[in-house]
Amino acid sequence: MSLRRRLATVVAGVAALAVALSGCLYAQIPPVPPTDGASLAPQTDGVPAELLPYYGQTLDWQPCGTGLDCTTVTVPRDYADPSVGDLDLAVVRHRATSGKPIGSLLTNPGGPGAAGVSLMKQALSILVDDKLTQDYDVIGFDPRGVGESTAVTCYEPAQLDAFLYDIPPGARGSDERKAALDQRAADFANACQDHSDGILPYITTENSARDMDVLRAVLGDAKLNYLGFSYGTFLGATYAGLFPERVDRMVLDGGIDPSVSGSDTSLQQAVGFEQSLRSFMADCLKTKDCPFAGTVDDAMADVASLLARVDARPITAADGRRLGGDTLMTAITAALYSEESWPYLRSALTDVSNGRADVAFQLADFYNGRVGDHYDGNTMEAFIAYNCMDYPDQGTDAAVAELQQKLDAAAPVIAPYWSGSGGDPCKTWPAPPTGKREQITAPGSPPILVVGTTGDPATPYEGAQSLASQLSQGVLITNVGEGHLGYNKGNACVTDAVDAYLIDGTVPDDGHRCG
């Protein structure tokens, strides 16, 4: 596992898990006749002449589900040189049920690599509540490189299975395993280059943020209203940094600190998941079906032993796949996103303790977007593509060794399966990273709400604190609780504050605490 492999962890897996395990679908409403994206002159002030054709597109909305319209928006591959060529963005709209929308509310569910179009089609209620669907035209889109947009393409399903699940030869940490992982990573990077039609150098968060400004304009909005989750907070903050004067109401839930290095982000996430695993264990030990006993420390030691045992003697699932330590850790990680998934983690760990791997693979598959024998979109491929371009390379042997020492001390159960030598596709990525890790202040923007959850493992609370403090108009909402994200997750204090801001413009006090 490399310094960049587990960065900005994927919220798309959580959305898929919630849909699959709860069967939650959005309430259907009658379709509303679409409009045609009319005069956009007020929204193109300050746009370079060579970009005006993109900002002046007329959208062709077509029904694509009950209450939904879909369209395609064209954007340049390279904003600095539009002559390089174009990309297509898939966009979906749920019209305001009131018939009198405040405007458009652009959303991003996270990732990088989460597909906003399919998520809105499957479960709009995961993104927004009824108050927002009443007053806004809610907009989902697949960012460049993702899903139904011009997409990063690397592997067929069987090849992606091998990349994500196969157990490499040799003992963990051995030269044999490192060589095998390095070769696997290089093969993946080469496949992405071969099958992605030259788009990889342009799959960056900055370009995606610029795409959002095109979307703002072609939707007919003078300023951007935005609700972003997890990685979507980095995307939203990047937009605010580029276009602070074009921000209207912006909420960033699960804030990511844009100034933190890749290695420090990896360390913070590992510590977050270690702490969440301890919280799970404290709860598990109170139940009758917990496979562990004793204290939380005893249970953590037992999980570490279970991971090591599976690593040494993989378990074969009903479909023939072999469960090793890395895939079991992916399963654990997937379930720690939400307390609602803890019963599935108890079941998975009980089964693995008894030599069965099927529930663990179910959790890992949800995390990786695997459905049956195929993948629902290209989440993992796009995830790697964005991280390779967004994060400056820190993958020297010395940096890896230093990170591993810190991980071993701060997250001893998670550490052996979180980061290590070998297996970084970014080392042979066909384009060098262009992203920078630096503070975003967005001077001149209106208030920007940042939501942080104290027990969030994927986007630890300190990231939200830091992001809110560095934004010139950042306002922090603290959600006291476990799991990833805060809005629309059952805490009425958080949800009501966000709704009041997005609908009425009511700004809560900085430091507003819910719990």
SEDRENDO-990879 format. One record per residue (C-alpha): x, y, z; residue number from 1. Coordinates in steps of 0.05 Angstrom, whole numbers. Example, Ala and Ser with C-alpha at 12.3 -4.5 7.8 and 13.67 -1.06 7.14 Angstrom:
2
east, north, up, num
246, -90, 156, 1
273, -21, 143, 2
//
This chain:
515
east, north, up, num
0, 0, 0, 1
28, 67, -19, 2
27, 136, 12, 3
-28, 157, -36, 4
-68, 93, -44, 5
-117, 105, 14, 6
-124, 180, 11, 7
-190, 218, 12, 8
-226, 154, 25, 9
-287, 136, -16, 10
-357, 157, 7, 11
-388, 124, -54, 12
-379, 57, -20, 13
-420, 82, 39, 14
-475, 105, -6, 15
-477, 38, -42, 16
-476, 2, 25, 17
-534, 44, 52, 18
-576, 31, -10, 19
-561, -43, -13, 20
-571, -58, 61, 21
-630, -12, 75, 22
-666, -12, 9, 23
-677, 63, 17, 24
-701, 98, -46, 25
-723, 169, -58, 26
-797, 187, -60, 27
-820, 191, -132, 28
-856, 254, -156, 29
-889, 271, -223, 30
-841, 298, -276, 31
-836, 373, -286, 32
-827, 400, -357, 33
-754, 421, -366, 34
-730, 490, -385, 35
-677, 505, -436, 36
-621, 543, -403, 37
-633, 611, -436, 38
-594, 676, -434, 39
-529, 669, -395, 40
-496, 736, -406, 41
-500, 756, -331, 42
-464, 692, -312, 43
-404, 699, -359, 44
-373, 763, -333, 45
-298, 756, -330, 46
-296, 691, -369, 47
-239, 688, -421, 48
-264, 693, -492, 49
-238, 624, -511, 50
-282, 593, -457, 51
-347, 631, -474, 52
-373, 576, -520, 53
-372, 527, -461, 54
-407, 577, -415, 55
-458, 593, -468, 56
-484, 522, -481, 57
-558, 510, -486, 58
-577, 447, -448, 59
-620, 392, -478, 60
-655, 362, -417, 61
-688, 294, -427, 62
-730, 254, -377, 63
-688, 199, -345, 64
-731, 174, -288, 65
-791, 196, -249, 66
-780, 268, -229, 67
-711, 269, -261, 68
-681, 302, -323, 69
-613, 287, -352, 70
-567, 325, -399, 71
-495, 327, -422, 72
-449, 387, -414, 73
-385, 396, -454, 74
-322, 423, -419, 75
-250, 432, -443, 76
-199, 380, -425, 77
-150, 436, -409, 78
-176, 504, -387, 79
-108, 535, -404, 80
-112, 508, -475, 81
-182, 490, -499, 82
-154, 469, -566, 83
-131, 404, -533, 84
-202, 377, -538, 85
-266, 367, -498, 86
-296, 323, -445, 87
-370, 307, -432, 88
-402, 312, -363, 89
-465, 273, -346, 90
-514, 316, -306, 91
-580, 299, -272, 92
-632, 346, -243, 93
-689, 336, -194, 94
-735, 396, -202, 95
-758, 432, -139, 96
-824, 402, -117, 97
-850, 472, -98, 98
-845, 494, -171, 99
-810, 557, -146, 100
-737, 539, -136, 101
-688, 584, -100, 102
-640, 562, -154, 103
-596, 502, -169, 104
-561, 463, -113, 105
-500, 427, -140, 106
-481, 365, -101, 107
-421, 319, -97, 108
-423, 254, -57, 109
-348, 245, -48, 110
-294, 200, -72, 111
-258, 222, -111, 112
-294, 178, -160, 113
-365, 177, -133, 114
-417, 182, -187, 115
-470, 234, -172, 116
-517, 214, -228, 117
-528, 142, -209, 118
-533, 160, -135, 119
-588, 210, -148, 120
-625, 160, -191, 121
-619, 106, -136, 122
-627, 145, -72, 123
-636, 220, -73, 124
-654, 218, 0, 125
-582, 200, 18, 126
-559, 267, -9, 127
-614, 315, 12, 128
-677, 316, 53, 129
-748, 336, 32, 130
-737, 409, 51, 131
-682, 418, 1, 132
-717, 379, -54, 133
-777, 425, -44, 134
-739, 490, -51, 135
-680, 473, -97, 136
-669, 442, -165, 137
-620, 390, -138, 138
-564, 376, -187, 139
-520, 314, -189, 140
-463, 304, -237, 141
-408, 255, -252, 142
-342, 294, -248, 143
-293, 288, -306, 144
-264, 219, -308, 145
-323, 188, -270, 146
-382, 144, -287, 147
-425, 167, -345, 148
-380, 227, -360, 149
-318, 218, -403, 150
-288, 166, -357, 151
-221, 138, -335, 152
-219, 67, -361, 153
-168, 16, -340, 154
-190, -56, -330, 155
-245, -104, -347, 156
-281, -132, -285, 157
-238, -195, -279, 158
-174, -154, -283, 159
-200, -105, -231, 160
-217, -164, -186, 161
-145, -187, -190, 162
-119, -117, -177, 163
-163, -106, -116, 164
-169, -175, -85, 165
-113, -222, -106, 166
-64, -240, -52, 167
8, -226, -73, 168
62, -278, -63, 169
112, -275, -6, 170
106, -253, 66, 171
82, -184, 84, 172
140, -135, 78, 173
184, -183, 39, 174
222, -164, -25, 175
182, -216, -63, 176
115, -184, -43, 177
141, -114, -57, 178
163, -133, -127, 179
96, -166, -141, 180
57, -105, -117, 181
101, -57, -156, 182
89, -97, -219, 183
15, -100, -206, 184
13, -24, -197, 185
54, -11, -259, 186
8, -56, -300, 187
-52, -19, -275, 188
-23, 49, -292, 189
-4, 26, -361, 190
-75, -1, -372, 191
-105, 65, -351, 192
-60, 101, -400, 193
-77, 52, -456, 194
-153, 56, -448, 195
-168, 127, -424, 196
-158, 164, -490, 197
-106, 213, -464, 198
-149, 244, -409, 199
-108, 225, -348, 200
-66, 290, -344, 201
-131, 329, -339, 202
-166, 289, -285, 203
-153, 338, -228, 204
-194, 370, -174, 205
-177, 439, -199, 206
-204, 423, -268, 207
-266, 392, -237, 208
-278, 455, -196, 209
-272, 496, -260, 210
-323, 448, -291, 211
-371, 467, -234, 212
-366, 540, -255, 213
-388, 520, -326, 214
-445, 481, -295, 215
-465, 540, -253, 216
-469, 584, -314, 217
-506, 536, -361, 218
-556, 522, -306, 219
-571, 597, -306, 220
-545, 613, -236, 221
-506, 677, -223, 222
-473, 645, -162, 223
-461, 573, -140, 224
-502, 538, -86, 225
-465, 474, -66, 226
-470, 416, -18, 227
-408, 372, -18, 228
-391, 310, 24, 229
-323, 281, 43, 230
-277, 291, -18, 231
-332, 337, -43, 232
-309, 386, 11, 233
-241, 391, -22, 234
-275, 401, -89, 235
-320, 455, -61, 236
-264, 490, -24, 237
-223, 489, -88, 238
-280, 523, -124, 239
-286, 575, -69, 240
-211, 588, -74, 241
-216, 598, -149, 242
-282, 637, -152, 243
-297, 666, -82, 244
-341, 720, -113, 245
-384, 668, -147, 246
-401, 629, -84, 247
-471, 638, -56, 248
-489, 585, -4, 249
-438, 529, 6, 250
-438, 471, 56, 251
-378, 425, 63, 252
-394, 362, 105, 253
-336, 319, 127, 254
-284, 373, 117, 255
-216, 355, 87, 256
-157, 401, 103, 257
-128, 420, 34, 258
-61, 438, 65, 259
-45, 370, 96, 260
5, 326, 60, 261
-12, 259, 32, 262
27, 222, 86, 263
-6, 262, 142, 264
-75, 251, 112, 265
-61, 176, 110, 266
-38, 177, 182, 267
-99, 216, 205, 268
-146, 169, 170, 269
-112, 107, 199, 270
-117, 136, 269, 271
-190, 153, 255, 272
-207, 82, 235, 273
-168, 54, 294, 274
-209, 97, 341, 275
-273, 78, 306, 276
-255, 4, 311, 277
-246, 14, 386, 278
-314, 47, 390, 279
-344, -12, 352, 280
-310, -60, 399, 281
-338, -24, 460, 282
-407, -32, 431, 283
-395, -103, 406, 284
-375, -128, 475, 285
-443, -108, 502, 286
-480, -153, 453, 287
-494, -227, 455, 288
-469, -241, 385, 289
-400, -208, 393, 290
-344, -257, 374, 291
-297, -226, 425, 292
-294, -221, 500, 293
-257, -184, 555, 294
-236, -111, 550, 295
-233, -67, 489, 296
-157, -76, 489, 297
-168, -152, 491, 298
-216, -149, 432, 299
-169, -104, 392, 300
-113, -154, 404, 301
-159, -210, 381, 302
-176, -173, 316, 303
-102, -163, 303, 304
-91, -237, 312, 305
-149, -253, 267, 306
-121, -208, 212, 307
-53, -240, 218, 308
-83, -310, 216, 309
-123, -295, 153, 310
-61, -263, 123, 311
-22, -327, 135, 312
-79, -375, 118, 313
-130, -342, 71, 314
-202, -365, 73, 315
-237, -387, 10, 316
-307, -358, -1, 317
-365, -392, -35, 318
-348, -359, -101, 319
-276, -383, -99, 320
-243, -318, -80, 321
-192, -320, -24, 322
-197, -272, 35, 323
-130, -245, 59, 324
-113, -191, 110, 325
-119, -133, 61, 326
-189, -151, 38, 327
-211, -164, 110, 328
-186, -95, 128, 329
-225, -65, 70, 330
-287, -100, 98, 331
-274, -72, 167, 332
-263, -2, 139, 333
-328, -5, 99, 334
-369, -22, 160, 335
-338, 32, 204, 336
-368, 88, 162, 337
-434, 82, 199, 338
-459, 54, 264, 339
-517, 24, 224, 340
-466, -23, 192, 341
-436, -48, 257, 342
-482, -109, 260, 343
-455, -130, 192, 344
-384, -123, 218, 345
-401, -167, 278, 346
-428, -218, 230, 347
-368, -214, 184, 348
-317, -221, 241, 349
-357, -279, 271, 350
-357, -315, 204, 351
-283, -303, 192, 352
-268, -329, 262, 353
-305, -393, 241, 354
-270, -399, 174, 355
-323, -366, 130, 356
-310, -306, 85, 357
-375, -289, 49, 358
-400, -232, 93, 359
-330, -200, 93, 360
-329, -202, 18, 361
-398, -171, 15, 362
-373, -112, 56, 363
-309, -106, 15, 364
-349, -110, -50, 365
-395, -53, -28, 366
-334, -10, -12, 367
-303, -25, -80, 368
-368, -17, -119, 369
-370, -90, -140, 370
-439, -117, -156, 371
-444, -190, -175, 372
-388, -203, -224, 373
-381, -131, -248, 374
-369, -61, -221, 375
-421, -6, -214, 376
-382, 49, -248, 377
-308, 63, -245, 378
-302, 91, -174, 379
-236, 58, -156, 380
-202, 74, -222, 381
-223, 147, -218, 382
-203, 149, -145, 383
-132, 130, -162, 384
-130, 177, -223, 385
-149, 238, -181, 386
-102, 222, -124, 387
-43, 211, -171, 388
-54, 280, -200, 389
-75, 317, -137, 390
-23, 295, -87, 391
51, 312, -96, 392
93, 250, -93, 393
122, 234, -24, 394
135, 161, -37, 395
210, 157, -23, 396
234, 97, 16, 397
251, 142, 75, 398
181, 174, 74, 399
147, 106, 72, 400
190, 81, 130, 401
175, 143, 171, 402
101, 138, 158, 403
100, 64, 177, 404
134, 79, 243, 405
81, 132, 259, 406
25, 85, 238, 407
52, 28, 280, 408
52, 73, 341, 409
-14, 108, 331, 410
-57, 54, 298, 411
-26, -14, 314, 412
-84, -57, 289, 413
-96, -18, 225, 414
-23, -3, 209, 415
1, -68, 177, 416
-54, -65, 125, 417
-56, 10, 114, 418
9, 32, 83, 419
75, 1, 65, 420
126, -10, 11, 421
105, -27, -60, 422
42, -22, -100, 423
35, 52, -118, 424
6, 63, -188, 425
25, 136, -182, 426
99, 119, -187, 427
88, 101, -261, 428
28, 146, -275, 429
34, 175, -345, 430
29, 247, -321, 431
64, 281, -262, 432
21, 308, -205, 433
-1, 380, -212, 434
-38, 389, -146, 435
-11, 429, -88, 436
-25, 419, -14, 437
-38, 489, 12, 438
-89, 528, 52, 439
-151, 554, 18, 440
-177, 620, 46, 441
-227, 643, -7, 442
-225, 717, 12, 443
-288, 754, -6, 444
-334, 694, -4, 445
-398, 694, 38, 446
-400, 648, 99, 447
-383, 575, 83, 448
-410, 522, 130, 449
-362, 465, 148, 450
-391, 404, 184, 451
-345, 359, 224, 452
-364, 295, 261, 453
-322, 280, 323, 454
-319, 205, 310, 455
-312, 208, 235, 456
-258, 158, 213, 457
-255, 176, 139, 458
-251, 251, 146, 459
-227, 262, 217, 460
-256, 320, 257, 461
-190, 359, 259, 462
-194, 366, 183, 463
-261, 402, 188, 464
-234, 446, 244, 465
-174, 465, 203, 466
-214, 478, 139, 467
-264, 522, 175, 468
-208, 562, 208, 469
-169, 575, 144, 470
-230, 596, 103, 471
-237, 671, 112, 472
-312, 662, 124, 473
-312, 590, 150, 474
-366, 571, 201, 475
-357, 504, 238, 476
-415, 459, 257, 477
-393, 403, 304, 478
-432, 337, 302, 479
-416, 297, 365, 480
-422, 224, 345, 481
-394, 165, 307, 482
-391, 151, 233, 483
-377, 188, 169, 484
-411, 256, 156, 485
-465, 294, 194, 486
-519, 322, 149, 487
-582, 281, 139, 488
-554, 225, 183, 489
-605, 228, 240, 490
-580, 288, 280, 491
-635, 339, 272, 492
-592, 394, 301, 493
-542, 388, 244, 494
-593, 377, 189, 495
-637, 435, 212, 496
-578, 483, 215, 497
-556, 464, 144, 498
-626, 469, 117, 499
-638, 536, 149, 500
-573, 562, 118, 501
-586, 535, 48, 502
-659, 554, 46, 503
-663, 619, 86, 504
-591, 641, 89, 505
-590, 635, 165, 506
-517, 629, 187, 507
-506, 590, 252, 508
-456, 613, 304, 509
-385, 590, 290, 510
-373, 529, 333, 511
-447, 509, 333, 512
-447, 442, 370, 513
-496, 385, 360, 514
-494, 325, 405, 515
//
